[in-house]
Amino acid sequence: MKHNKQFWVLVAAVLLVVIASGSVLADLNANEIYTTFNSTNDGRGFRFTYSVMPNGIVHLETQPGFSHVNFDAYLEGSTGGQNYFTTFCVEPEIPVIKPGGWGRLNYDPVTGISQTANLELVLSLGAAFLYKQYATGDLVLSSESDVFAFNSAIHYLMAGTASAHWASNTYLSDLLDWTPAIDYWTADYKPAQYYAEIGYYSVFVMEVTDASNTQPHQNFLYLGEATTPPAVPEPATVLIWSLGGMSLVGSWMRQRRLKKLAIS
């Protein structure tokens, strides 16, 4: 009985190592980013001017006289700066934006998801990853057709209709080169969780309202950077921890077999 207890203690230790490493990997400061963003301008969020760039990308710039939010996650001068960032709508409808709108992040710390104001569209991992690639400059959209295809990919991923377009849409098919599983990319994305493809960033849906800050109009994407990246162990380190724990179990089992042989 004593040996059985020791065995299960060792097994539990291995499991705790794996669980602990997973909890560290899933600990980004999304709630802090969300709270800080929405608390600007006396709790009304991001006050901006709205324009569409010549290639079709949406440009949101801090309106004069109002505090701007943190755009450090963006590639400065290309996708963002000290008082602006560029983005895409997540609905397929034509954006309905009035000059001088307000933007607030739509995020539920309890469920861990970010979704549109009408709660119909949940941000998917594929959409979050594509936007992170664009916002940080890892993916460059050089033409209007690129922008259209890219935004269409986000719409498909958000609406759950991507499966019909994987072969025809370049950006969707590129996702499968990373991970060849459609369900993986269409799954709900959680801004507080660490994903190897996204790194120390959190992507959110930003709900846009009119000047009275009451009527929702459209939803865009926003990228935030972890202010203090957690001490995430490298995959090799996690593997070593797990193998170390497993070797303890294996050593114990070998010793037990040797004792049995000696007795016999």
N, C-alpha and C positions, 0 to 999 in steps of 0.2 A: 504493500500500500504506500509506503514511504517513497519508493522509487517511482511509482506512478505519479505521485504528487510532484516530485522533482521534474519529471518529464513535462507535465502540463504547465509548470511554472516557466520552463524554458521555452515552450511553444508560445505561451502568452507573451513572453519577452520579445520574441521575434515579431509577433503581430503588433505589439505596441510600437516597435521601431518603425514598421511600415505605416501604421496609422499616424504616428507622430510626424513622419516625413510628409505624409499627404496633407496633414492639417497645416503644416508650414507652407506648403506649396499653394494652399488655398486661402492665403491671408494677405490680400492687398487692401490698401486703405480707400476702398471705393466709397464708404460711408463718409469719410472725411472730404473727399473730392466733391461728392454730392451736396453735403451740407454747406461747404464753403462757397460753391457756385451759387446755390439758391439763396444764400444769405446776403449776397451783394446787393447794393442799392436798396437798403432797408428791407431786405427780404423779398424783393420783387424779381431778383435774378439779373439776367443779362439784358440791358437796354441797348438795342442795336439799330443800325440802318441796314437795309436789305437791298442787294442788287445781284443781278445775274451777270457773270463774266461772259465775254464774247464766246467762249467755248461751251457755255452752258452750266458751268460750276457756280454754285451759290456762294456769294461773298457776304459775310455778316461782320459788320464793323461797329465798334463801340460808339454810341452816340455821344457827341461832345457834352461835357458836363456830368457824365455818369461814370462810375467806376467800372473798369473792365475786369473780366475774370482771367484766370491763368491759361495762357496759350503756349506755354513752354514745350508742350509735347509735340507741337507742330514743327515742320521744317520751315525755319524763319525765312521770309522773303518769297517762299514758294506756295506753301499751304497755310501759313500763319505768320503772325508778327506780334508786336506789343499790344495791338488793339484790334486785331481782326483774326478771323480764321475762315477757311473755306470748307464747304460741307455739301451734303446731298440729302434730299428728302427720302423718307423711307416708304412713303405711300406712292402708288402709281399715278394718283391724281395730280392735276396741275396745282402747284402751291398757291395758297390764298394767303398772302402776306400783306399787311398794311404797313406803311412807313412808320418807323418808330415803334416796332413791336417789342415784346418782352419774351425772353426765353428762360425756362427753368428745366432742370434735369428731372426726368420722370423715372424714379428708381424706388423699388420697395426693398428696404433692408431685411424684411422678414422673409420674403420669398427669394430674394437675391437676384431678381430679374429687372430689366429695364424694358419698358414697352410704351406704346403710343398712348396718347391721352384718352382715346376711346376704349383702351384696353383690348383692342382687337388684334394688334400685331406685337408680338414679343420679339425682341432683338435676338437674332440667331448668331451662332458662333461664326458662320460663314460671312455674314454681313459685317460683324464686328471686325473680323480679321481683314477683310478687304479694305474697310475704311482705315484701319490702323496702318496698313501698307501704304495707302495713298497719303494719309496725313503726315506720316514721318518721312515721306519721300522715297520709300522703297519701291513704289509703283508709280510710274509717271504716265499721265494721260495726255497724249500729244495732239489729239485731234477731237473734233466734236463727235465723231463716230465712236471714238474710244470712250468719251464721257457718257454717251448714250448707252453703250453696251455695259459699261461699269455700273451706272445707275440702275439699269434694267436688272443686272445680276443681284443688286441689293434688294430691289423690289421682289424678285422671284424668291430670294432667300427669306425675306420677311413674311411674305404671303404664303409660304409653303408650297409654291408652284414650281420650284426650281427643277424638279425631276424631269420636266418636259423640255428643259432647255440646256441640259448639261453638255450636250454635243455641239449645239449651235452657238453658245455663248462662250467666248474666249476665257472670260474671268471665272466662270463656273468650272469649265474644264480644267483650268489651271489649279483650282482647289484640289482636284482629284490627284494631281501630281504630288501634293503634300501628303494627303491622307485619302486613299481611294475608297471612301465610304460616304455615300450621300447622307445617310442618317447622322453621321458625325457633324457635318457642316450645317444641317438644318435644325440641330438640337438647340434648345434654349441656351443663351449665353449668360453667364453671371459675372458682372464686373468685378466682384470681390475675389473671384477665383483666378489663380494663376494658370495660364495656358502657355505652353512652350511656343506656340506660333505667335502669340501676342506679346509675351514678355511682361515687363513692368509697366503696363498701361491698362487703363480701364476705359471701355467705350460705353457711352450712354445714349439714350434717345432724349433729345431736347424738345420739349413741348413749347410751341410758340403760341402766344396769345396776342390780342390786339392792345391798343394803347391803354385801355381800361383794365388790362390784365385779367380779363374774365372769359372772353370767348376764345376757345382753342381754334387754331387755323391750320397748322401744319406741324410736322415733326421732322427734325433733322438729327444728324449724328454729331456727337462731340467726343473728343479724345482727351483723357486726362492721364497724367503721369504720376506714378507712385512717388510721393515726396520722400519717403524713406523705404527703399526696397527692403523687404524682409530678408533675413539670412537664409536664403533658399539653398539647400544642399544640391550639389551637382548630381545628376543621375548616377554617375559612377560612385559617388559617396553613398547615396541611398542603397545602391547595390551592395557595396562593401558592408554596410551596416547589416543588411538583410542576410548576406552570406555569412557574416560573423556570427549572427544569432543562430543561423541554421547549422553552422559548424559546431556550435556548443551542443546543440541537440544531437548531432551526429556523433560527437565525441562521447557524450553520455551513453548513447546507445551502444557504441563499440565497447566501452568499459564494462557495461552491463553484460554484453555477450562474453567477454573475456572472463569475467567473474564466474559466469555459468559454466564455461568450459573448464576452468580451474577446479570448480567444485565437483564436476562430473569426472 
